[in-house]
Amino acid sequence: MNKKKLIVIWPYRFRDFDWQRFELEYLSQHVEVHVHELIDALTPEFAAAYANQSEHRSVKRFSSLEEWRREFKKISKDAIIFSHVKPTNLKSALVCFITRRSGADLIGFSTGGVPNYASAGLVKDVIYQKVLRSVFHFLRRNLFSFFAPREILVGGSEEEYRVRRDFPKGVLIIAGSSSDFSQALVKKSATNRENISVFLDTGFPGFLRDELLTGSKEEVEPTQWYPNLLKLFDQIDRALGIQTVIAIHPKHIGRDHSPLFGDRSTLGGQTPEMVAKCSLVIATNSTSISYAIAFEKPLILVTCDAIEESKQRKKLEIRNCGIETGAKIFNIDREHTEQELRDALVIDHAKRELYKRKYLTSRTDGKPNYQVLLDEVINAAD
């Protein structure tokens, strides 16, 4: 008996990291997986942000939408489609229209995983901004109904709220988890503790990142970040008797990090395993903070004067992560005592539980996403 086809439509560079975080190794035991990568057709300028790509035989890359449309038409009959494309411009809207019009079972994803710049209420809209925002979401909800998937996997109450706000009423919500949190559920057994702290690197500000996609300019120079960040790592290591290692961001696996972190150990593709066995997690703002919550690890957040003085949203995102998780924020341009570092190891379990429900999972049964999708989408379509 032939397996049902699953087509994963991905608008960016698809990496081995994505194969793992979407749990395709588990799904591929039940369905025939086809990954359609569209970065060269949609946003070729964003490709420079990636240092690696998957060479898995299931991944196909398309340089034009016409090339993709022909391939999609050949294999989409009776398929299930997992689409990560949103109608943000004409090209992406066309992709959404083609997938919706195909008649295949179309599943969207809204799994978040971290507070945004406005999540904790630090940004206050004036009346006219609230009105404009309400009008925008009304138009988006109704005008985009022709592009919307029929079902959406969500992780956390904040994502449920956004889906109900931005999508037509007929869209069905599938309760799931953020990708990182689901990965933590899959790897829950790997919890041997080691005397290390893990810094969750985002590539900021040493490498090209999402500003290639948004057109924004990085306002913080590497010289304003790395020297004092390394000094803080040294202080943490001495005060707590541990060794700080760097979890490389998946986009930048394959790049030389020694100009940024010197001789400190840098590891890529092992973030959940590293966090599962560490004694402390250090971060700015990152969805991989999910691992610190899932594995119940102490968390401290770091910022600097240049971030706090910039107009970028990063400073608010760091503050919101601190408010929502209860983690202490350390400015690397300030002096900190050993006692302050030790005090920061205390976990606010009540805040963490709320954070988990708001940003990480909509489930109470501990099912990872692949099992949810098998039970509620793939097997239900048979």
Secondary structure, 3 states (H helix, E strand, C coil): CCCEEEEEEECCCCCHHHHHHCCHHHHCCCEEEEEEECHHHHCHHHHHHCCCCCCCCCEEECCCHHHHHHHHHHHCCCCEEEECCCCCCHHHHHHHHHHHHCCCEEEEEECCCCCCCCCCCCCCCCHHHHHHHHHHHHHHHHHHHHCCCCEEEECCHHHHHHHHHHCCCCCEEEECECHHHHHHHHCCCCCCCCCEEEEECCCCCCCCCCHHHHCCCCCCCHHHCHHHHHHHHHHHHHHHCCEEEEEECHHHCCCCCHHHHCCCCEEECCHHHHHHHCCEEEECCCCCHHHHHHCCCCEEEEECHHHHHCCCCHHHHHHHHHHHHCCEEEECCCCCCHHHHHHCCCCCHHHHHHHHHHHHECCCCCCCHHHHHHHHHHHHHC
